[in-house]
């Protein structure tokens, strides 16, 4: 299988594999990364990893604020 760095890369791989006569997922499995809606529109759908970007951003901002305010024991 192939773990692509993004869903757009996975889509490009899907296209290349199709042109070379490979069947996804029968011959090659593809996993994307981003959780784009596009991955669900493919036939067949490919698996994608979703990151909670908003949650990660809020957590990072909170850590930075704590550091600026002098907190030494920051639990991430």
C-alpha positions as CSV (number, residue, x, y, z in Angstrom):
1,X,0.0,0.0,0.0
2,X,0.9,3.7,-0.3
3,X,0.7,6.3,2.4
4,X,0.4,9.6,0.6
5,X,1.5,12.9,2.3
6,X,-1.8,14.5,1.4
7,X,-5.2,13.6,-0.1
8,X,-4.2,15.6,-3.2
9,X,-1.1,13.4,-3.6
10,X,-3.3,10.3,-3.1
11,X,-5.6,11.5,-5.8
12,X,-2.7,12.0,-8.2
13,X,-1.4,8.5,-7.3
14,X,-4.9,7.1,-8.0
15,X,-4.9,8.7,-11.4
16,X,-1.4,7.3,-12.3
17,X,-2.2,3.9,-11.1
18,X,-5.5,3.8,-13.1
19,X,-3.6,4.8,-16.2
20,X,-1.2,2.0,-15.7
21,X,-4.0,-0.5,-15.3
22,X,-3.7,-1.0,-11.6
23,X,-6.9,-1.3,-9.5
24,X,-7.4,0.5,-6.3
25,X,-7.7,-1.1,-3.7
26,X,-7.5,-4.5,-5.4
27,X,-3.9,-4.2,-6.6
28,X,-2.7,-1.2,-4.5
29,X,-4.2,0.4,-1.4
30,X,-3.9,4.2,-0.9
31,X,-4.1,6.2,2.3
32,X,-4.3,9.9,2.1
33,X,-3.8,12.6,4.7
34,X,-6.0,15.6,5.3
35,X,-9.5,14.3,5.5
36,X,-10.6,16.2,2.4
37,X,-14.2,15.6,1.2
38,X,-12.7,14.8,-2.1
39,X,-11.5,11.4,-0.7
40,X,-15.1,10.4,-0.1
41,X,-16.1,11.4,-3.7
42,X,-13.7,8.9,-5.2
43,X,-14.9,5.5,-6.4
44,X,-13.9,3.6,-4.6
45,X,-13.3,5.9,-1.6
46,X,-9.8,5.9,-0.3
47,X,-8.9,6.0,3.4
48,X,-7.7,9.4,4.7
49,X,-6.3,10.5,8.0
50,X,-8.0,13.5,9.6
51,X,-6.2,15.9,11.9
52,X,-8.2,18.2,14.2
53,X,-6.4,21.3,13.0
54,X,-8.6,23.7,15.0
55,X,-8.1,21.8,18.2
56,X,-4.3,21.6,17.6
57,X,-4.2,25.3,16.9
58,X,-6.1,26.2,20.1
59,X,-3.8,23.9,22.2
60,X,-0.7,25.4,20.7
61,X,-1.9,28.9,21.3
62,X,-2.7,28.1,24.9
63,X,0.8,26.7,25.4
64,X,2.4,29.8,24.0
65,X,0.2,32.0,26.2
66,X,1.2,30.0,29.2
67,X,4.9,30.3,28.3
68,X,4.6,34.0,27.8
69,X,2.9,34.3,31.2
70,X,5.8,32.4,32.8
71,X,4.2,29.1,33.6
72,X,6.9,26.5,33.9
73,X,4.9,23.2,34.1
74,X,3.0,23.2,30.8
75,X,1.0,20.0,30.1
76,X,0.4,19.6,26.4
